[in-house]
Amino acid sequence: MGLKLLVLKGFMASNTGKKLIQIDVSSDTVCPWCFVGKKNLEKAMEQSKDKFDFEVHWHPFFLNPDAPKEGIKKSDFYRMKFGPIQFEHATSRMTEIFRGLGMEYDMSGLTGDTMDSHRLITLAQHQGYDKQNALVEELFQSYFCQGKFIGDRQVLLDAARKVGIEGAEEFLQDPNRGVDEVKEELSKYSSGISGVPNFVINGKYQLSGGQPPNTFIRAFDVAAKDGAQ
């Protein structure tokens, strides 16, 4: 898939002297392709680290806005949503893709409403994009590889504690805290898209789906050349 051109916001240089690539990612915490896209993006960043510095910022999207808050078995939910044949095909495909990335795809456990996970991710962004990225990784690992329900407050708190997010327990105790910010982020970054993951590079170039690392690398180079003009 080719790059989609968006409105240019400008190009920046980092304090290391390398050009800075800023990446805005719209994602849902129960989207397996978002986890695949994250892993491929990180491979591309690792291969390009001698040329660029990177900032990755995560923004909310709701694949299943009507999913129950109390949770439902993943297998039951997705069989009802897609039908048994498509569900089995998708599960087999994702299992193979995850193994190719060195991970096991776990379809046990519950799925459900993801608002609380997005609330926590917006809290993390105020404590640094590195912490936010680490939290997103931990939530993905918990849900996709460990069969944990990320609508469970304790699972969220364990993830926050592991990556050093401060104030998470008090924050999550109030179900209204962060909701307005999630909605603002959704409107600003995700209202014009129909699916995730969605990547916007330097405010100008858009990629969607679980793109391979080489596609990201080409996008970095295009954005850098464009910004240098």
SERO-4910 file (N, C-alpha, C, O; in steps of 0.05 Angstrom, whole numbers):
BEGIN
 pado doro    nc1    nc2    nc3   cac1   cac2   cac3    cc1    cc2    cc3    oc1    oc2    oc3
  Met    A     17    -24      0      0      0      0     18     25      0     37     26     15
  Gly    A     11     44    -17     28     68    -19     23     87      4      4     84     20
  Leu    A     40    108      5     37    128     25     14    146     18     10    154     -5
  Lys    A     -1    154     38    -22    173     34    -13    200     45     -3    202     67
  Leu    A    -16    221     29     -5    248     36    -26    263     52    -49    265     45
  Leu    A    -17    273     75    -34    289     92    -23    318     93     -4    325     79
  Val    A    -36    334    110    -27    362    112      0    364    126      4    351    147
  Leu    A     18    379    115     45    381    126     45    398    151     34    420    152
  Lys    A     58    388    172     60    403    197     88    414    201     93    430    220
  Gly    A    107    406    184    134    416    188    152    393    196    143    371    203
  Phe    A    178    398    195    198    377    200    217    387    222    224    411    222
  Met    A    226    370    239    242    378    262    268    363    262    271    341    250
  Ala    A    287    374    276    313    361    281    314    355    311    306    371    327
  Ser    A    325    332    318    328    325    346    353    338    358    369    350    343
  Asn    A    356    336    384    379    348    397    404    332    393    425    340    402
  Thr    A    403    309    379    427    294    373    438    302    346    460    293    339
  Gly    A    424    319    332    432    326    305    420    309    283    421    317    260
  Lys    A    409    286    291    395    269    271    367    280    267    355    293    285
  Lys    A    356    275    244    329    284    238    309    268    256    313    244    261
  Leu    A    289    282    264    269    270    282    245    261    266    233    277    251
  Ile    A    238    236    269    214    225    257    193    222    279    197    207    298
  Gln    A    171    236    276    149    234    295    127    217    283    119    221    260
  Ile    A    117    198    298     98    179    288     73    179    307     76    174    331
  Asp    A     50    186    296     25    184    311     11    159    302      5    154    279
  Val    A      4    142    322     -9    117    317    -36    116    329    -40    120    353
  Ser    A    -56    112    312    -83    106    322    -86     76    324    -80     61    305
  Ser    A    -96     67    347    -95     38    353   -116     31    374   -124     48    390
  Asp    A   -124      6    373   -141     -4    395   -125    -27    409   -110    -41    396
  Thr    A   -129    -29    435   -113    -48    451   -122    -77    447   -109    -95    457
  Val    A   -144    -81    432   -152   -109    426   -150   -115    396   -162   -133    386
  Cys    A   -133    -99    383   -129   -103    354   -103   -117    349    -82   -106    354
  Pro    A   -104   -143    340    -79   -158    336    -61   -145    314    -37   -146    317
  Trp    A    -73   -134    293    -57   -121    273    -42    -97    283    -21    -89    273
  Cys    A    -53    -84    304    -39    -61    316    -14    -71    330      7    -57    329
  Phe    A    -15    -94    343      9   -105    355     30   -113    334     53   -108    337
  Val    A     20   -126    313     38   -133    291     51   -108    279     75   -107    274
  Gly    A     34    -87    274     45    -62    264     66    -50    282     86    -39    273
  Lys    A     61    -51    308     80    -40    327    107    -55    326    128    -42    325
  Lys    A    106    -81    324    130    -96    323    146    -90    297    170    -88    297
  Asn    A    132    -88    274    145    -82    249    156    -53    249    177    -48    238
  Leu    A    140    -35    261    150     -7    263    176     -6    279    195      8    272
  Glu    A    177    -21    301    201    -21    318    225    -33    304    247    -25    308
  Lys    A    220    -54    287    242    -65    271    253    -44    252    277    -41    249
  Ala    A    235    -29    240    243     -8    221    258     15    236    278     25    225
  Met    A    249     22    259    263     42    275    291     33    283    310     49    282
  Glu    A    293      8    291    319     -3    299    338     -2    275    362      4    278
  Gln    A    328     -9    251    346     -9    228    353     19    218    372     23    203
  Ser    A    338     39    227    342     66    218    353     85    240    354    109    236
  Lys    A    361     73    263    368     90    286    393    106    281    397    126    295
  Asp    A    410     98    262    435    114    257    428    139    241    445    157    240
  Lys    A    405    139    228    397    162    211    378    181    225    378    205    221
  Phe    A    360    169    242    338    185    253    335    180    283    343    159    293
  Asp    A    324    199    296    312    195    323    282    193    319    271    203    300
  Phe    A    269    180    338    240    175    335    225    183    360    234    180    383
  Glu    A    201    193    356    180    196    377    155    182    367    145    189    345
  Val    A    144    164    383    120    151    376     98    158    396    103    156    421
  His    A     75    167    387     53    175    404     29    158    397     22    155    373
  Trp    A     16    147    417     -7    129    413    -33    143    419    -36    158    439
  His    A    -53    138    402    -79    151    404   -101    130    402    -97    109    389
  Pro    A   -124    136    414   -145    115    416   -162    111    391   -165    129    374
  Phe    A   -172     87    390   -192     79    369   -208     57    382   -197     41    398
  Phe    A   -234     55    375   -251     34    386   -261     16    364   -279     24    349
  Leu    A   -249     -7    362   -258    -27    342   -286    -37    348   -302    -42    330
  Asn    A   -291    -41    374   -316    -53    383   -329    -36    404   -329    -43    428
  Pro    A   -339    -13    397   -349      6    417   -372     -5    434   -378      6    455
  Asp    A   -386    -25    424   -408    -37    439   -400    -62    455   -418    -76    466
  Ala    A   -375    -68    456   -366    -92    471   -372    -88    501   -371    -66    511
  Pro    A   -380   -109    514   -389   -106    542   -366    -99    561   -343   -110    558
  Lys    A   -371    -82    580   -351    -73    599   -342    -96    617   -319    -98    625
  Glu    A   -361   -114    624   -355   -136    642   -339   -158    629   -328   -175    643
  Gly    A   -337   -158    603   -321   -177    589   -337   -201    579   -357   -209    591
  Ile    A   -328   -213    558   -340   -237    546   -317   -253    534   -296   -242    526
  Lys    A   -320   -280    534   -299   -297    523   -292   -288    495   -309   -283    478
  Lys    A   -266   -286    490   -256   -277    463   -268   -295    441   -279   -284    421
  Ser    A   -266   -320    445   -275   -339    424   -305   -335    418   -313   -336    395
  Asp    A   -321   -332    439   -350   -328    436   -356   -302    421   -372   -300    403
  Phe    A   -342   -280    430   -347   -254    418   -341   -253    389   -356   -243    373
  Tyr    A   -317   -264    381   -309   -262    354   -323   -282    336   -326   -278    312
  Arg    A   -332   -304    347   -348   -322    331   -375   -309    324   -385   -311    302
  Met    A   -386   -295    344   -412   -281    339   -408   -258    319   -425   -252    303
  Lys    A   -385   -245    321   -380   -221    304   -374   -229    275   -385   -216    257
  Phe    A   -357   -249    271   -348   -256    244   -360   -282    233   -358   -286    209
  Gly    A   -371   -298    250   -380   -324    241   -358   -345    246   -335   -338    247
  Pro    A   -366   -370    250   -346   -391    258   -324   -396    238   -301   -400    245
  Ile    A   -331   -396    212   -310   -402    192   -290   -380    190   -266   -385    190
  Gln    A   -299   -355    188   -280   -333    187   -264   -330    213   -240   -323    212
  Phe    A   -277   -336    235   -263   -335    261   -240   -355    261   -217   -348    269
  Glu    A   -245   -380    253   -224   -400    253   -201   -393    234   -178   -396    240
  His    A   -209   -382    211   -188   -374    191   -171   -352    202   -146   -352    200
  Ala    A   -184   -331    214   -169   -308    225   -151   -317    248   -128   -307    250
  Thr    A   -161   -335    265   -145   -344    288   -120   -359    278    -98   -355    289
  Ser    A   -124   -376    259   -102   -391    248    -81   -373    235    -57   -377    239
  Arg    A    -91   -353    221    -72   -334    208    -57   -318    228    -32   -315    226
  Met    A    -71   -308    249    -57   -291    269    -37   -308    285    -16   -298    292
  Thr    A    -44   -333    290    -25   -351    304      0   -354    289     22   -353    300
  Glu    A     -2   -357    263     22   -360    246     38   -334    245     62   -334    247
  Ile    A     24   -311    242     38   -285    241     52   -280    267     75   -271    267
  Phe    A     39   -285    290     51   -280    316     76   -297    320     96   -288    330
  Arg    A     74   -323    312     98   -340    314    121   -331    297    144   -334    305
  Gly    A    114   -319    274    135   -307    258    149   -284    271    172   -277    264
  Leu    A    136   -272    290    148   -249    306    159   -259    333    167   -242    349
  Gly    A    159   -285    337    170   -296    362    151   -295    385    159   -295    408
  Met    A    124   -295    380    105   -293    401     83   -314    397     79   -324    375
  Glu    A     69   -321    419     47   -340    417     21   -324    419     18   -307    437
  Tyr    A      3   -329    401    -23   -316    400    -43   -331    418    -49   -354    412
  Asp    A    -52   -318    439    -69   -331    459    -98   -322    457   -104   -298    462
  Met    A   -116   -340    449   -144   -332    446   -161   -339    470   -185   -338    469
  Ser    A   -148   -346    492   -162   -351    517   -169   -325    531   -160   -304    522
  Gly    A   -185   -326    551   -191   -302    567   -214   -286    555   -229   -296    537
  Leu    A   -217   -262    565   -239   -245    558   -231   -221    541   -208   -212    541
  Thr    A   -251   -211    526   -248   -186    512   -271   -168    521   -290   -178    534
  Gly    A   -270   -142    514   -291   -124    522   -284    -96    517   -267    -90    501
  Asp    A   -299    -78    530   -295    -49    527   -266    -41    533   -254    -51    552
  Thr    A   -254    -23    516   -226    -16    520   -222     12    530   -199     22    530
  Met    A   -243     26    539   -241     53    548   -220     56    570   -203     74    569
  Asp    A   -221     39    590   -202     42    613   -173     39    604   -156     53    614
  Ser    A   -168     22    585   -140     19    575   -132     44    561   -109     53    563
  His    A   -150     56    545   -143     81    531   -140    105    551   -124    122    547
  Arg    A   -157    105    572   -153    125    593   -125    124    604   -112    144    608
  Leu    A   -116     99    610    -90     95    622    -68    104    602    -48    115    611
  Ile    A    -71     98    577    -52    106    557    -50    136    554    -28    147    550
  Thr    A    -72    150    557    -71    179    556    -58    190    581    -44    211    579
  Leu    A    -61    177    604    -47    186    628    -17    182    623     -1    200    630
  Ala    A     -9    160    611     19    154    607     33    175    588     56    181    592
  Gln    A     18    186    569     30    204    550     40    230    565     58    243    555
  His    A     28    236    587     37    260    603     62    254    618     75    273    629
  Gln    A     70    229    619     95    221    633    117    214    614    138    203    623
  Gly    A    113    219    588    134    214    569    126    193    548    114    173    555
  Tyr    A    134    199    523    126    180    502    139    153    504    127    133    496
  Asp    A    163    152    517    175    125    521    159    108    540    155     84    536
  Lys    A    149    121    562    132    106    581    106     98    568     96     76    572
  Gln    A     95    116    552     70    109    538     74     85    520     58     67    519
  Asn    A     96     85    505    101     63    487    106     37    502     97     16    493
  Ala    A    119     39    525    124     15    541     97      4    552     93    -20    554
  Leu    A     79     22    560     53     14    570     37      0    548     25    -21    553
  Val    A     37     11    524     23     -1    502     33    -29    497     18    -48    492
  Glu    A     60    -32    497     72    -59    494     62    -78    515     55   -101    509
  Glu    A     62    -69    540     54    -86    562     25    -95    560     18   -118    565
  Leu    A      8    -76    552    -20    -83    549    -24   -103    526    -40   -122    528
  Phe    A    -10    -98    504    -12   -117    482     -3   -145    490    -16   -165    485
  Gln    A     20   -146    504     30   -172    513     10   -186    532      6   -210    530
  Ser    A     -1   -170    550    -20   -182    569    -44   -194    555    -53   -216    562
  Tyr    A    -55   -179    536    -80   -187    523    -75   -209    502    -89   -229    502
  Phe    A    -55   -206    485    -52   -224    462    -35   -248    469    -38   -269    456
  Cys    A    -17   -246    487      2   -268    492     -2   -282    519      9   -304    524
  Gln    A    -17   -269    537    -20   -280    564    -49   -286    571    -55   -295    593
  Gly    A    -67   -280    553    -96   -285    558   -108   -269    580   -128   -277    592
  Lys    A    -97   -245    586   -108   -228    607   -129   -210    596   -129   -202    573
  Phe    A   -148   -202    613   -170   -184    606   -162   -156    613   -160   -149    637
  Ile    A   -157   -139    593   -147   -112    599   -170    -93    607   -166    -69    610
  Gly    A   -194   -104    610   -215    -89    623   -215    -93    653   -229    -79    668
  Asp    A   -197   -111    663   -194   -116    691   -175    -95    703   -153    -91    693
  Arg    A   -184    -81    723   -169    -59    734   -142    -68    744   -122    -54    741
  Gln    A   -141    -92    757   -116   -101    768    -95   -107    745    -71   -102    749
  Val    A   -105   -117    723    -87   -122    700    -76    -95    690    -52    -93    684
  Leu    A    -92    -75    689    -83    -48    681    -63    -37    701    -42    -26    693
  Leu    A    -69    -40    727    -51    -30    747    -24    -45    747     -3    -32    750
  Asp    A    -25    -71    743      0    -86    741     17    -77    717     42    -74    720
  Ala    A      4    -71    695     19    -61    671     31    -34    677     54    -28    670
  Ala    A     15    -16    689     24     11    696     48     10    715     67     24    712
  Arg    A     46     -7    735     67    -10    755     93    -20    742    115    -11    748
  Lys    A     90    -39    724    113    -52    712    129    -32    696    154    -34    695
  Val    A    116    -13    683    130      6    666    134     33    679    145     52    667
  Gly    A    125     36    704    131     60    720    113     83    715    121    106    717
  Ile    A     87     78    709     67     99    707     58    107    735     49     91    750
  Glu    A     61    133    741     54    143    767     25    151    769     13    161    750
  Gly    A     13    146    793    -14    155    798    -36    139    784    -59    148    783
  Ala    A    -30    115    775    -49    100    759    -73     91    776    -96     91    767
  Glu    A    -68     82    800    -89     72    817   -110     93    823   -134     88    820
  Glu    A   -101    116    832   -120    138    838   -135    146    813   -159    152    814
  Phe    A   -120    147    791   -132    156    765   -155    137    757   -176    147    749
  Leu    A   -150    111    758   -170     92    749   -194     89    768   -215     79    759
  Gln    A   -190     97    793   -212     95    812   -236    112    804   -259    105    809
  Asp    A   -230    135    791   -252    152    782   -258    145    753   -241    151    735
  Pro    A   -281    134    747   -287    125    719   -289    147    699   -290    142    675
  Asn    A   -291    172    709   -294    195    691   -268    208    683   -266    223    664
  Arg    A   -247    203    699   -221    216    694   -209    206    668   -207    182    663
  Gly    A   -202    225    651   -189    218    626   -208    212    603   -199    210    580
  Val    A   -234    209    609   -253    202    587   -254    225    567   -254    220    543
  Asp    A   -256    250    576   -258    272    558   -233    274    540   -234    280    517
  Glu    A   -210    268    552   -185    269    537   -184    247    516   -174    252    494
  Val    A   -193    224    523   -195    202    504   -213    210    480   -206    206    457
  Lys    A   -235    222    486   -254    231    465   -241    253    448   -245    253    424
  Glu    A   -226    271    460   -212    292    445   -191    280    427   -189    288    403
  Glu    A   -176    261    437   -156    247    421   -169    232    398   -159    232    375
  Leu    A   -191    219    404   -206    204    383   -215    223    361   -212    216    337
  Ser    A   -225    246    368   -235    265    348   -211    276    332   -214    280    308
  Lys    A   -189    282    345   -167    295    332   -152    277    314   -144    285    292
  Tyr    A   -147    252    322   -129    234    308   -143    211    293   -131    200    274
  Ser    A   -167    204    301   -178    179    291   -206    182    278   -217    162    268
  Ser    A   -217    206    277   -244    209    267   -246    205    237   -267    198    227
  Gly    A   -224    209    223   -224    207    194   -215    180    183   -211    177    159
  Ile    A   -211    160    201   -202    134    192   -223    113    197   -240    116    214
  Ser    A   -221     91    183   -241     70    186   -230     45    198   -245     26    204
  Gly    A   -204     44    202   -191     20    214   -164     26    224   -152     47    219
  Val    A   -154      7    240   -127     10    252   -111    -16    248   -123    -37    243
  Pro    A    -85    -13    251    -69     10    259    -67     31    237    -68     24    213
  Asn    A    -65     56    245    -61     78    226    -38     95    235    -37    104    258
  Phe    A    -18     98    218      7    112    225      9    138    209      5    138    184
  Val    A     14    160    222     19    185    208     48    194    215     55    197    239
  Ile    A     64    198    195     92    204    198     98    233    192     93    243    170
  Asn    A    109    246    212    115    275    211     91    291    202     93    311    188
  Gly    A     67    283    210     43    297    205     35    298    176     16    312    169
  Lys    A     48    282    159     44    285    130     38    259    116     20    258     98
  Tyr    A     51    238    123     49    213    108     34    192    124     41    187    148
  Gln    A     14    180    112     -3    161    126      1    133    115      1    128     91
  Leu    A      4    114    134      4     85    127    -17     71    144    -21     79    167
  Ser    A    -30     51    134    -49     36    150    -44      6    147    -33     -3    127
  Gly    A    -51     -8    168    -48    -37    169    -21    -45    180     -4    -29    187
  Gly    A    -17    -71    183      7    -82    194     29    -83    173     38   -105    164
  Gln    A     39    -60    166     59    -58    144     85    -71    152     92    -72    175
  Pro    A    100    -82    132    126    -94    137    147    -72    143    142    -49    136
  Pro    A    168    -79    156    189    -59    163    199    -42    140    203    -18    143
  Asn    A    203    -55    117    213    -40     94    195    -17     85    204      4     75
  Thr    A    169    -21     88    150      1     81    154     25    100    153     48     91
  Phe    A    157     19    125    162     41    144    189     55    138    190     80    138
  Ile    A    209     40    131    236     52    125    234     70    101    245     92    102
  Arg    A    219     62     81    216     79     57    201    105     65    207    126     55
  Ala    A    181    102     82    166    125     91    183    145    107    181    169    104
  Phe    A    201    134    124    219    152    139    236    168    119    240    192    122
  Asp    A    247    154     99    265    167     80    250    189     64    260    210     59
  Val    A    226    182     56    210    201     40    204    226     57    207    249     48
  Ala    A    196    221     82    190    244    100    214    261    106    212    285    107
  Ala    A    237    248    109    262    263    114    270    280     90    278    303     93
  Lys    A    269    268     67    276    283     42    257    306     38    265    328     30
  Asp    A    231    302     42    211    323     39    216    346     58    214    369     51
  Gly    A    223    339     83    228    359    104    253    375     99    256    397    109
  Ala    A    272    363     84    297    377     80    295    397     58    314    414     54
  Gln    A    274    397     42    271    415     20    265    443     29    262    461     12
***
